[in-house]
């Protein structure tokens, strides 16, 4: 769901082009963008992708968001997987040194952050929300970017995550 690029041998599209395509796709339905910054080596990224790709969560997220995934912070021979310029975008959304996955809800018109997975400023990224307060923040972030999301839909997304510790 969130992996950028469709052909394995092709160079991944730039981060800016991924976001521009999501903004264009979201325009008719007035959907904002949910972007997840991830890397192939990141186990928490795979866990978040699994939750967001689960049938119940995916259906709700696709109703309210255009989804985009940007690959960053790869190592060695995997650096070719990165979306050019995506690390600069990560930094611009206060994700520098935040860890992965890093999630942001973007305004489809300006590409400015409406909310991010930082709870109280840079360096407070919830990553994969595994604690109650982290999951509360993640669901708040999703609802802030999708004002038409109902409480029941938000609870369905919350239920897609493993029980918080």
N, CA and C of each residue as an Amber inpcrd file, in Angstrom:
protein
   495
   0.8140000  -1.1930000   0.0000000   0.0000000   0.0000000   0.0000000
   0.8550000   1.2540000   0.0000000   1.9130000   1.2900000   0.7740000
   2.6520000   2.5240000   0.9480000   4.0030000   2.5360000   0.2460000
   4.3000000   1.5560000  -0.5660000   5.6020000   1.4910000  -1.2060000
   5.5850000   2.3320000  -2.4740000   6.5610000   3.2340000  -2.5780000
   6.6360000   4.1150000  -3.7420000   7.2890000   3.3900000  -4.8990000
   6.8610000   3.6750000  -6.1040000   7.4530000   3.0630000  -7.2860000
   6.7400000   1.7730000  -7.6130000   6.5640000   1.4900000  -8.9070000
   5.8130000   0.3090000  -9.2750000   6.6360000  -0.7180000 -10.0190000
   7.7790000  -0.3640000 -10.5260000   8.6050000  -1.3000000 -11.2650000
   9.9080000  -1.4840000 -10.5110000  10.2360000  -2.7290000 -10.1830000
  11.3920000  -3.0100000  -9.3330000  12.6980000  -2.5050000  -9.9320000
  12.8560000  -2.5820000 -11.2440000  14.1270000  -2.1960000 -11.8600000
  14.2070000  -0.6990000 -12.1480000  13.1000000  -0.0030000 -12.0960000
  13.0960000   1.4320000 -12.3790000  13.5600000   2.2050000 -11.1560000
  14.1220000   3.3610000 -11.4210000  14.5250000   4.2480000 -10.3230000
  13.2730000   4.7620000  -9.6290000  13.2670000   4.7460000  -8.2980000
  12.0790000   5.2470000  -7.5920000  11.8280000   6.7150000  -7.9330000
  10.5630000   7.1090000  -7.9530000  10.2610000   8.5180000  -8.2210000
  10.7740000   9.3940000  -7.0780000  10.9590000  10.6540000  -7.3600000
  11.4140000  11.5770000  -6.3220000  10.3290000  11.7300000  -5.2620000
  10.7460000  12.1110000  -4.0690000   9.7910000  12.3520000  -2.9990000
   8.7770000  13.4110000  -3.3760000   9.2610000  14.4780000  -4.0000000
   8.3510000  15.5560000  -4.4090000   7.3200000  15.0740000  -5.4190000
   7.7420000  14.2110000  -6.3660000   6.7840000  13.7350000  -7.3690000
   5.7580000  12.7860000  -6.7560000   6.1620000  11.9980000  -5.7530000
   5.2120000  11.1200000  -5.0550000   4.1530000  11.9690000  -4.3590000
   4.5830000  13.0120000  -3.6600000   3.6250000  13.8710000  -2.9600000
   2.7600000  14.6590000  -3.9390000   3.3470000  15.1100000  -5.0440000
   2.5660000  15.8410000  -6.0500000   1.4900000  14.9400000  -6.6580000
   1.8380000  13.6940000  -6.9190000   0.8600000  12.7480000  -7.4770000
  -0.2490000  12.4750000  -6.4660000   0.1050000  12.3390000  -5.1890000
  -0.9040000  12.1160000  -4.1550000  -1.8180000  13.3270000  -4.0260000
  -1.2440000  14.5190000  -4.1080000  -2.0450000  15.7420000  -4.0190000
  -3.0250000  15.8270000  -5.1870000  -2.5540000  15.4890000  -6.3650000
  -3.4180000  15.5270000  -7.5550000  -4.5370000  14.4930000  -7.4360000
  -4.1780000  13.2870000  -6.9930000  -5.1750000  12.2290000  -6.8480000
  -6.1980000  12.5730000  -5.7630000  -5.7730000  13.2960000  -4.7370000
  -6.6680000  13.6410000  -3.6420000  -7.5760000  14.8220000  -3.9100000
  -7.2660000  15.5870000  -4.9560000  -8.0110000  16.8180000  -5.2280000
  -9.5070000  16.5870000  -5.4620000  -9.9160000  15.6420000  -6.3240000
 -11.3610000  15.4880000  -6.5640000 -12.1660000  15.1450000  -5.3060000
 -11.6100000  14.3050000  -4.4430000 -12.3140000  13.9210000  -3.2300000
 -11.9750000  14.7920000  -2.0430000 -11.1890000  15.8350000  -2.2890000
 -10.7440000  16.7540000  -1.2370000 -10.0690000  16.0030000  -0.0880000
  -9.2440000  15.0120000  -0.4610000  -8.5420000  14.2160000   0.5340000
  -7.1570000  14.7800000   0.7860000  -6.7750000  14.8540000   2.0510000
  -5.4120000  15.2040000   2.4030000  -4.5290000  13.9760000   2.2200000
  -3.2520000  14.1240000   2.4880000  -2.2730000  13.0660000   2.2280000
  -1.7750000  12.4970000   3.5460000  -1.7310000  11.1820000   3.6160000
  -1.0960000  10.4850000   4.7280000   0.1980000   9.9060000   4.1790000
   1.3170000  10.4360000   4.6420000   2.6190000   9.9670000   4.1620000
   3.3510000   9.2500000   5.2920000   3.9050000   8.0960000   4.9390000
   4.7010000   7.3160000   5.8810000   6.1140000   7.2320000   5.3320000
   7.0660000   7.7210000   6.1030000   8.4790000   7.6060000   5.7740000
   8.9530000   6.2800000   6.3620000   9.5940000   5.4560000   5.5300000
   9.9700000   4.1150000   5.9590000  11.2740000   3.6860000   5.3010000
  11.7940000   2.5380000   5.7280000  13.0010000   1.9510000   5.1410000
  12.8440000   0.4320000   5.1280000  13.5490000  -0.2210000   4.2210000
  13.4300000  -1.6770000   4.0730000  13.9040000  -2.4320000   5.3110000
  14.8410000  -1.8840000   6.0300000  15.4170000  -2.5490000   7.1990000
  14.5880000  -2.3510000   8.4630000  13.5710000  -1.5280000   8.4210000
  12.8180000  -1.1010000   9.6010000  11.6600000  -2.0630000   9.8980000
  11.8380000  -2.8570000  10.9340000  10.7900000  -3.7880000  11.3380000
   9.5090000  -3.1020000  11.7760000   9.6370000  -1.9810000  12.4870000
   8.4500000  -1.2310000  12.9200000   7.7000000  -0.6540000  11.7250000
   8.4430000  -0.3120000  10.6680000   7.8000000   0.1900000   9.4500000
   6.9280000  -0.9040000   8.8330000   7.4530000  -2.1260000   8.7730000
   6.6810000  -3.2410000   8.2270000   5.4370000  -3.5100000   9.0800000
   5.5720000  -3.3960000  10.3970000   4.4130000  -3.5980000  11.2800000
   3.3540000  -2.5260000  11.0400000   3.7940000  -1.2720000  10.9010000
   2.8280000  -0.1990000  10.6420000   2.1570000  -0.4060000   9.2970000
   2.9200000  -0.7700000   8.2880000   2.3440000  -1.0160000   6.9700000
   1.3130000  -2.1340000   7.0350000   1.6100000  -3.1930000   7.8020000
   0.6600000  -4.3020000   7.9310000  -0.6550000  -3.8350000   8.5520000
  -0.5770000  -2.9880000   9.5740000  -1.7930000  -2.4860000  10.2180000
  -2.5570000  -1.5850000   9.2540000  -1.8490000  -0.6440000   8.6240000
  -2.5250000   0.3020000   7.7290000  -3.0630000  -0.3740000   6.4700000
  -2.4950000  -1.5240000   6.1180000  -2.9420000  -2.2820000   4.9460000
  -4.0000000  -3.3230000   5.2910000  -4.2930000  -3.5110000   6.5700000
  -5.3230000  -4.4810000   6.9520000  -6.6480000  -4.0240000   6.3460000
  -7.4950000  -4.9550000   5.9580000  -8.7320000  -4.5680000   5.2590000
  -9.5550000  -3.4960000   5.9620000  -9.7320000  -3.5990000   7.2730000
 -10.5870000  -2.6250000   7.9590000  -9.9720000  -1.2340000   7.9690000
  -8.6910000  -1.1380000   8.2700000  -8.0290000   0.1680000   8.3030000
  -7.8620000   0.7350000   6.8960000  -7.4700000  -0.0980000   5.9610000
  -7.2200000   0.3540000   4.5860000  -8.4680000   0.9930000   3.9830000
  -9.6170000   0.3740000   4.1730000 -10.8520000   0.8890000   3.5950000
 -11.1600000   2.2840000   4.1360000 -10.9690000   2.4810000   5.4180000
 -11.2380000   3.7880000   6.0270000 -10.2040000   4.8170000   5.5830000
  -8.9240000   4.4300000   5.6110000  -7.8730000   5.3690000   5.2180000
  -8.0300000   5.7890000   3.7670000  -8.3700000   4.8520000   2.8890000
  -8.5430000   5.2090000   1.4750000  -9.7570000   6.1060000   1.2610000
 -10.7340000   6.0220000   2.1290000 -11.9100000   6.8910000   2.0240000
 -11.5490000   8.3330000   2.3850000 -10.6030000   8.4980000   3.3100000
 -10.3020000   9.8310000   3.8360000  -8.9600000  10.4100000   3.3910000
  -8.0740000   9.5860000   2.8750000  -6.7140000  10.0370000   2.5450000
  -6.2280000   9.4970000   1.2140000  -5.3100000  10.2430000   0.6390000
  -4.4270000   9.6910000  -0.3860000  -3.2020000   9.2430000   0.3780000
  -2.8000000   8.0190000   0.1860000  -1.6700000   7.4630000   0.9180000
  -0.4010000   7.5360000   0.0810000   0.6930000   7.8530000   0.7390000
   1.9850000   7.9270000   0.0660000   3.0410000   7.3400000   0.9830000
   3.9600000   6.6200000   0.4040000   5.0870000   6.0920000   1.1670000
   6.3790000   6.6080000   0.5730000   7.2790000   7.0310000   1.4240000
   8.5750000   7.5300000   0.9730000   9.6840000   6.7440000   1.6630000
  10.5800000   6.2130000   0.8730000  11.6930000   5.4200000   1.3910000
  12.8770000   6.3310000   1.6640000  13.3910000   6.2370000   2.8910000
  14.5100000   7.0770000   3.3400000  15.4880000   6.2350000   4.1500000
  16.6480000   6.8020000   4.3850000  17.6350000   6.2760000   5.3290000
  18.0530000   4.8350000   5.0700000  18.0970000   4.4640000   3.7950000
  18.5640000   3.1220000   3.4400000  20.0770000   3.0510000   3.5840000
  20.5970000   1.8430000   3.5870000  22.0250000   1.6160000   3.7800000
  22.5830000   0.7520000   2.6620000  23.8580000   0.9810000   2.3550000
  24.5810000   0.1350000   1.4040000  23.8850000   0.0050000   0.0710000
  23.7670000  -1.2370000  -0.4030000  23.1910000  -1.4720000  -1.7310000
  21.6900000  -1.1700000  -1.7790000  21.0600000  -0.9510000  -0.6540000
  19.6240000  -0.6180000  -0.6100000  19.3700000   0.8700000  -0.8200000
  20.4300000   1.6930000  -0.8570000  20.2440000   3.1360000  -1.0480000
  19.5050000   3.4460000  -2.3430000  19.5970000   2.5440000  -3.3300000
  18.9070000   2.7570000  -4.5990000  17.3830000   2.7260000  -4.4340000
  16.9020000   2.2290000  -3.3160000  15.4620000   2.1820000  -3.0550000
  14.8970000   3.5370000  -2.6210000  15.7690000   4.4380000  -2.1940000
  15.3170000   5.7290000  -1.6640000  14.6610000   6.5940000  -2.7310000
  13.6640000   7.3360000  -2.2850000  13.0680000   8.3650000  -3.1380000
  13.9460000   9.6000000  -3.0170000  14.4870000  10.0620000  -4.1290000
  15.3570000  11.2390000  -4.1230000  14.6450000  12.4160000  -3.4680000
  15.3390000  13.0740000  -2.5560000  14.7920000  14.2440000  -1.8810000
  13.8660000  13.9270000  -0.7180000  13.5610000  12.6480000  -0.4940000
  12.6250000  12.2910000   0.5750000  13.2010000  12.5840000   1.9530000
  14.5130000  12.4280000   2.1090000  15.1010000  12.7260000   3.4170000
  14.9660000  14.2120000   3.7410000  15.1200000  15.0650000   2.7290000
  14.9160000  16.5050000   2.9520000  13.4650000  16.7880000   3.3460000
  12.5310000  16.0730000   2.7350000  11.1200000  16.2370000   3.1100000
  10.8940000  15.7710000   4.5410000  11.4910000  14.6550000   4.9100000
  11.3870000  14.1510000   6.2830000  11.8610000  15.2160000   7.2730000
  12.9920000  15.8220000   6.9790000  13.5400000  16.8670000   7.8450000
  12.5990000  18.0730000   7.8890000  12.0190000  18.4270000   6.7390000
  11.1340000  19.5990000   6.6910000   9.8610000  19.4020000   7.5120000
   9.4730000  18.1460000   7.7360000   8.2860000  17.8560000   8.5490000
   8.6730000  17.5140000   9.9900000   9.8490000  17.9700000  10.4190000
  10.3500000  17.7880000  11.7910000  10.6420000  16.3270000  12.1150000
  11.0530000  15.5800000  11.0900000  11.3580000  14.1780000  11.3040000
  12.8350000  13.8580000  11.4290000  13.6890000  14.8880000  11.4430000
  15.1180000  14.6440000  11.5770000  15.3810000  13.9560000  12.9190000
  16.1260000  12.8740000  12.8780000  16.4930000  12.1100000  14.0720000
  15.2780000  11.6000000  14.8420000  14.1220000  11.5170000  14.1900000
  12.9060000  11.0750000  14.8710000  12.7920000   9.5590000  14.9040000
  13.4800000   8.8910000  14.0190000  13.3210000   7.4560000  13.8960000
  12.2280000   7.1330000  12.8980000  12.1630000   5.8640000  12.5560000
  11.1800000   5.3890000  11.5800000  10.3060000   4.3250000  12.2320000
   9.0890000   4.2050000  11.7620000   8.4370000   5.0140000  10.7430000
   8.0900000   6.4040000  11.2880000   8.0210000   7.3440000  10.3720000
   7.5960000   8.6930000  10.7100000   6.4040000   8.9950000   9.8150000
   5.3320000   9.4790000  10.4090000   4.0860000   9.6880000   9.6850000
   3.6910000  11.1560000   9.7390000   3.1560000  11.6500000   8.6280000
   2.6740000  13.0300000   8.5870000   1.3800000  13.0930000   7.7850000
   0.4860000  13.9330000   8.2320000  -0.7270000  14.2530000   7.5000000
  -0.4690000  15.6040000   6.8550000  -0.6040000  15.6460000   5.5280000
  -0.2950000  16.8590000   4.7740000  -1.5390000  17.4440000   4.1280000
  -1.6020000  18.7560000   4.1100000  -2.6420000  19.4620000   3.3750000
  -2.4180000  19.2240000   1.8860000  -3.4330000  18.7980000   1.1780000
  -3.2890000  18.4460000  -0.2390000  -2.9440000  19.6450000  -1.1220000
  -3.2760000  20.8570000  -0.6890000  -3.0160000  22.0430000  -1.4970000
  -1.6050000  22.5730000  -1.2910000  -1.1880000  22.6840000  -0.0500000
   0.0930000  23.3240000   0.2480000   1.2140000  22.3320000   0.5600000
   0.8470000  21.0720000   0.8240000   1.7790000  20.0290000   1.2820000
   2.4180000  20.3850000   2.6200000   1.7820000  21.2830000   3.3600000
   2.2400000  21.6010000   4.7180000   1.6720000  20.5680000   5.6780000
   2.4150000  20.3120000   6.7410000   1.9710000  19.3370000   7.7310000
   0.7940000  19.8640000   8.5380000  -0.2600000  19.0900000   8.5880000
  -1.4000000  19.3610000   9.4630000  -1.0920000  18.7590000  10.8350000
  -0.4740000  17.5800000  10.8100000  -0.0940000  16.8800000  12.0400000
   0.9830000  15.8680000  11.6810000   1.8190000  15.5390000  12.6560000
   2.8460000  14.5150000  12.4430000   2.8150000  13.5300000  13.6090000
   3.6020000  12.4930000  13.4770000   3.6710000  11.5020000  14.5470000
   4.5470000  11.9610000  15.7050000   5.0550000  13.2030000  15.6520000
   5.7090000  13.7950000  16.8260000   4.6190000  14.2230000  17.7980000
   4.7810000  13.8630000  19.0620000   3.7410000  14.1920000  20.0400000
   3.8720000  15.5920000  20.6100000   5.1020000  16.0680000  20.7670000
   5.2610000  17.3980000  21.3770000   6.4910000  18.1130000  20.8460000
   6.7550000  17.9590000  19.5700000   7.8900000  18.6260000  18.9630000
   8.8850000  17.6150000  18.4170000   9.9290000  18.1130000  17.7620000
  10.9230000  17.2300000  17.1550000  11.4820000  16.2270000  18.1670000
  11.6920000  15.0160000  17.6790000  12.2870000  13.9880000  18.5190000
  11.3130000  13.2390000  19.4070000  10.0090000  13.4410000  19.2150000
   9.0100000  12.7600000  20.0420000   8.0990000  11.8600000  19.2080000
   8.6490000  11.3070000  18.1430000   7.9190000  10.4710000  17.2090000
   7.3780000   9.2120000  17.8860000   6.0920000   8.9130000  17.6590000
   5.5270000   7.6790000  18.2100000   5.9400000   6.4640000  17.3970000
   6.4010000   6.6740000  16.1340000   6.7840000   5.5400000  15.2950000
   5.6120000   4.6010000  15.1140000   5.7780000   3.3450000  15.5210000
   4.6650000   2.4080000  15.5580000   4.0000000   2.5830000  16.9180000
   2.7520000   3.0400000  16.9510000   2.1160000   3.3250000  18.2380000
   1.8000000   2.0490000  19.0210000   2.6120000   1.7770000  20.0340000
   2.4480000   0.5640000  20.8120000   1.9460000   0.8000000  22.2250000
   1.8920000   2.0480000  22.6420000   1.3920000   2.3900000  23.9790000
   0.0980000   3.1770000  23.8060000  -0.7110000   3.1950000  24.8250000
  -2.0160000   3.8550000  24.7480000  -1.8890000   5.3160000  24.3440000
  -0.9690000   6.0580000  24.9710000  -0.8340000   7.4810000  24.6270000
  -0.3300000   7.6630000  23.1940000   0.5020000   6.7520000  22.7080000
   0.9820000   6.8370000  21.3230000  -0.1560000   6.5660000  20.3400000
  -0.9670000   5.5720000  20.6480000  -2.0950000   5.2580000  19.7840000
  -3.1250000   6.3880000  19.8100000  -3.3280000   6.9810000  20.9760000
  -4.2200000   8.1430000  21.0700000  -3.7320000   9.2590000  20.1440000
  -2.4290000   9.5180000  20.1620000  -1.8750000  10.5680000  19.3140000
  -2.0400000  10.2150000  17.8330000  -1.7570000   8.9750000  17.4850000
  -1.8580000   8.5540000  16.0890000  -3.2890000   8.7170000  15.5730000
  -4.2530000   8.2910000  16.3490000  -5.6600000   8.4210000  15.9400000
  -6.0640000   9.8990000  15.8930000  -5.5990000  10.6930000  16.8550000
  -5.8700000  12.1440000  16.8370000  -5.3240000  12.7620000  15.5520000
  -4.0960000  12.3610000  15.1840000  -3.4590000  12.8840000  13.9800000
  -4.3140000  12.5580000  12.7540000  -4.7860000  11.3270000  12.6580000
  -5.6160000  10.9280000  11.5210000  -6.9260000  11.7100000  11.4870000
  -7.5390000  11.8960000  12.6250000  -8.8120000  12.6340000  12.6700000
  -8.6140000  14.1100000  12.3730000  -7.4820000  14.6650000  12.7840000
  -7.2150000  16.0810000  12.5200000  -7.1160000  16.3400000  11.0150000
  -6.5430000  15.4180000  10.2840000  -6.3970000  15.5890000   8.8380000
  -7.6030000  15.1500000   8.0370000  -8.5340000  14.4770000   8.6900000
  -9.7450000  14.0030000   8.0180000 -10.9460000  14.3400000   8.9040000
 -11.3790000  15.5950000   8.8920000 -12.4520000  16.0280000   9.7940000
 -13.7530000  15.2480000   9.6380000 -13.9580000  14.6090000   8.4900000
 -15.1920000  13.8470000   8.2890000 -15.0860000  12.4100000   8.8070000
 -13.9160000  12.0340000   9.3100000 -13.7640000  10.6880000   9.8650000
 -14.6110000  10.5920000  11.1350000 -15.4380000   9.5860000  11.1860000
 -16.3190000   9.4320000  12.3430000 -15.5630000   8.7970000  13.5130000
 -16.1480000   8.9200000  14.6810000 -15.5690000   8.2870000  15.8680000
 -15.5180000   6.7750000  15.6820000 -16.5340000   6.2090000  15.0580000
 -16.5550000   4.7600000  14.8190000 -15.4280000   4.3460000  13.8710000
 -15.1840000   5.1460000  12.8420000 -14.0770000   4.8320000  11.9300000
 -12.7400000   4.9180000  12.6540000 -12.5780000   5.9360000  13.4810000
 -11.3400000   6.0870000  14.2480000 -11.1350000   4.8910000  15.1710000
 -12.2030000   4.4270000  15.7850000 -12.1010000   3.2650000  16.6740000
 -11.7800000   1.9950000  15.8960000 -12.2560000   1.8950000  14.6650000
 -11.9250000   0.7370000  13.8270000 -10.4310000   0.7300000  13.5180000
  -9.8830000   1.8910000  13.2300000  -8.4360000   1.9740000  12.9920000
  -7.6860000   1.6350000  14.2650000  -8.1100000   2.1800000  15.3850000
  -7.4690000   1.8770000  16.6710000  -7.4790000   0.3570000  16.9120000
  -8.5930000  -0.2900000  16.6210000  -8.7240000  -1.7330000  16.8570000
  -7.8300000  -2.5620000  15.9300000  -7.3840000  -1.9790000  14.8180000
  -6.5040000  -2.7030000  13.8900000  -5.0960000  -2.8850000  14.4750000
  -4.7520000  -2.0690000  15.4560000  -3.4450000  -2.1720000  16.1200000
  -3.5100000  -3.2300000  17.2110000  -2.3670000  -3.8630000  17.4950000
  -2.3420000  -4.7800000  18.6470000  -2.7020000  -4.0130000  19.9120000
  -3.2090000  -4.7240000  20.9130000  -3.5610000  -4.0780000  22.1770000
  -2.3520000  -3.3480000  22.7350000  -2.5170000  -2.0540000  23.0790000
  -1.3850000  -1.2770000  23.6230000  -0.8890000  -1.8580000  24.9350000
   0.3890000  -1.6400000  25.1720000   0.9700000  -2.0940000  26.4420000
   1.0160000  -0.9560000  27.4230000
